[in-house]
């Protein structure tokens, strides 16, 4: 490489590409870049300079090979000194044969992707956060998902052109990547939550009596198994009581995202509210010697995600002696 071109980033990228100095993934990105409309003339000039530096004679065999590649690409009839590829001009096409062949390989690959897309979209990936752990996941559309303990998200390796659909068992928070042309849908138990660009939390463990959807921003539409639809706005919560077969919409509380924020905080809350929240948080039903609903006092208390259920129960019994709260 001569000194004149050492500072030319286009020259360096193309030269190193032709010398196989990149990984397979990086090579594919460079192929896309070579076909893009950005910096057309700079890429063409750099390609020409790279080929000149190789110092290879161009004979009729090379020219014939060039014609064959152009025919396979379906390009227009050869011109004497130039051709158009990917929307930009390549000067001295004959001496740019290696570049053209590389791009031809990429075009072939992209054409094959269309044929394979159906089988690829049919491939379902299953992502699970083990009990006791939280996991983060980035979906193919760049949607960011935080997956709670004991939860599973299933999604296709490639989303369809008209929608993005995943399924959830357990709890997860979705920060949806914006795409107005493809609504984002989550199937959870008997609900389908649809959004375009939102942040929402779904809690749908199979062993608890209620399913909840909490929307932190934007709008969301929720459809039930009987095709009824409900609309949520920012800071609203939809609760499906599977035991009573009722659906309600209320204002969300800070504790609705306790698993993600790492703590449970109660300010002037009744004992029944505290116990219900703890049951949902630890996925463990509690019982007591006396009906907890009889206690109308207000309590202020805070728990962290590191607190064991046994320690939480001990604190509750200290707050409300005589109820003997315990695991069911």
N, C-alpha and C positions, 0 to 999 in steps of 0.2 A: 504494500500500500504506500503510495507516495505522500509526501508532506502536504501537497496541495489539497488532498482529499481527507487528511487526517481529521480536520475539523468539521467535515460534512457528515452530519448525523445520518442523512439518508444513505450516503455511500457506505458508512460503517454498518448500518443495519443490513443492507442488501448483501454486502460482501461477506459478512459473518453468517448470514442465512445460507448463502451458496456454499460456504465451507462447513456446513452442518455443525454450527457451534451453539445451536439452541435446542431445547427440549422439544418433544413432539407437540405439547400444548402451546408453547411459545411460537413454534413454526406455524401452527394453524392461525394464530392471531396475526402474525406477520403477513400471511397469505391474504387474510381479510383486509388488512391495511393496504396491501398493494392493489387490491381491487377497488378500494374506496375512492370517492371523489376528492378527498382532501389531499392537498399538495400534489396535484397531478403532474405538473411540469417538473417539479423537483425530483419526484420519484423516477420519472422517465429519464431525466438527465443523469441521475445517479446510476440508474441501471446501465445506461450507455457507457458511462465512465468505468464501471466495474468490468463490463465485458471487454472494453478496450485494454484494461490493465492485464487481463488474462493472456492476451496476445495469441489468439488462436485464429488460424486462417479460415476464411469462409469460402467453401467450395460449393459446387452444385448439389452435393449430397446434403449439406446443411440447409440449403435453400429448399430442396425437395422435402426435407423433414419439416421445415417450417410450414410449407403449404399443407402437408398432411395434418399437422396439429391444428392449423386454422380451419381446415375442413371439418375436423372432428368437433371443433368448438362452434361450428355453424356461423363463422364470421363471414363478412362480405367478401366479394372477390378480391384477390390480392391486388394491391397497388404497387407501384414501382418502388417507392421508398418509405412508405408508412402504412400502418394499420391502426384501427381503433379497437381497444379492448377495455372492458369494464368502465367505459365512459370517458377514457382519456387517451391521448395520442402517445404511441410508442414510436420514437424515431429509429430509423435504421433497423427495421424489424428483423432482418436476417441475422444480424449480429446479436440480437437479443433473444435468440432461441432458448437458451436455458431459462431465462426469466419467464418466457411465454409458457414453456413446458411446466414449470412450477405452478403458474397460475391455472393452467389447464387442469392440472391434477386437483387443484382446489375446487374449480368449477365442477369437475366430475364428482368430487366428494359431496359438494352441496346438493347436487342433483340426486345423489343416492339417499341423502338424508330425507328428502321428501318421500321416497319410496319406503323408507324404513320407519317413518314417523309413527305410523299406526301401531306397529309392534312395540316401538319404544314407549309410546304413550300408554300402552297396555301394561307395561311393567310397573308394578306397585312397590314402593319402598316403604318399609315399616320402621319408624323411629320411636324408641321407647326410653323413658327415663326410669331407671331402676328405683325401687323403694328407698327412700332416704336421700335421694339426689334430685337436683334440678338440672335440666339440660337445655342448651340453646341450639336452635336449628334454623338454617336459612334455606328456604324453598327455591325451586328453579326460577321463580319470578322475582327473587330477592326479598320476598316477604320474610320478616324475622319472627320466629316463634320461640317463646319460652315455655318449656314443657315441665309440668309439675311431677312430683314423685308418683310412680306407679301409673303413669299415663302413656298413651301411645297415639302417635299421629301417623296416618297412612296417606301417602300422596303419590301421584304418578311421576315417573322420571321426566316427563315432558307434559306440560299443560296443553289443553286443546286451544284452538284459535278463538273460540267464543266464550270460554269460561275457565276459571281456575277452581277446582273442587278437591277438597281433602276431607278426611274423616277423623274424628277424635273420640277416644275412649279415655275418660279421666278429665284432666284440667290443663288448659294451656292459654297463654296470652298471645294474641296475634297482632303484630304491627304490620298492617297490610301495605304492600307496595302499590302505588297508584297506577291504575290502568283502567280508564273509563270504558274501554271497549270490551274488557273481560272482567265481569264481576267475580269477586272472590267468595266462595261458598264453603261452609264447614258443616258437615253432617255429624250430629251428635245425638245419640239416642233417637228420640222421635222429632228432633228439630233440625231445620236447615237455616243457618245464619248466613245472610248475604250482605256483603259490603263492597265498596269500591276502594276507598282509601281511608282506613279507620284503625283505631286501636280498641280491641275488645277482648274480654276474658270469658271463656266458657268453662263451666264446671259441670261435668256429666259423667261422674263415676257410676258404674253399674250397680253398686251396692249401697247407694244412698237414696233417700226418698225424694229429693228435689234436684232439679236441673236449673242452673242459673246462667244468664248471659248478662254481662256487665259491659256497658259501652263507655269508654273514657273520652272519646272524641268522634265527631262526625255523625253519621246516620247509619242505621242498619235495619234490615228487614228480616223478620223471623217468621218462618212458616212451620206450622205444626203438622202432625201426621194426618189430621183431618182437613188440611188445606186452609186453615185459618191463618191470617197474616197479622203480624203486630209490628209496629214501627218504633224503634228506639232512637233517642237523641242522647247527646253527651250527658254523662253522669247519671244515666238511668239504668235500671236493673230489671230484667224480666225473670220471674221465678215460676217454674212449673212444679207444682206439688203433685208428684206421681201417685201418692197415696190417696189424696182427696180429689185428684183429677181437676185441679184448678190452676188458673194462670193469672198472675198479677204483675203489675208494673209499679215500681217504686223508685225512690231516689237511692243511688248507690251509697255505700258507706266506705270509709277507709279500710275496714276489715275485709271487704270483698276481694281485695288484692293482697291480703296479709301474707299469703304464701310467697308472693313475689317481693314484697317489701321487707319481709323478714320479721314482722311483729304484729301482735293483736293488741289493739288499744281500745279501751272502753271508757267513755266519759258520761257519767250520770246515766248508766244503763241498768235495766232491770236484770235480775238474776237469770230469768228465763232466756232473755236475749243473749246473755253471756254464755250460758250452757249450750244453747243451740249453735252458736258460732264455733264454740270449742269442739262440739261433736262433728261439725262439718270440716273443721280444720284438721282434726286428727283422724277423721274417718272412723270414729269409734263412738257408739251410742253410750249414753250415761243414764243412770237411774238414781233414785233417792228414796228415802223412807217416807217423805212427805211430798205432796205435789209442789214442784218448784214454782208453779204459777201463783201460789198463795203468797209468795214473797214479793211485795211491791216496793221494797226499798231500792234506792239508786246507788250504784257503785261505780267507782273509778279505779281501773286496774289496767296493768299492761303486762303482756307476755311476749317473749321473744321466740324465734323459731328453734332456739336451742333448749327451750324448756321441755322437759319430759312431761307426758300426760299425767303421770303419778304426782309430779310436783305441782302441776296446775290444779289437780283435784284437791290437793292438800291446802292450797291457797284459797280455793273456793269454799271449802269447809270451814276455813278460818274466818272468811267473810260472812258466811251464813251458817252458823252453828245450829245443830238440831236437824238439818236436812239429810246429813250423811250421804253426800253425793259420791258415787263410785261407778266404776265401769260396769256395764250391763253384762 
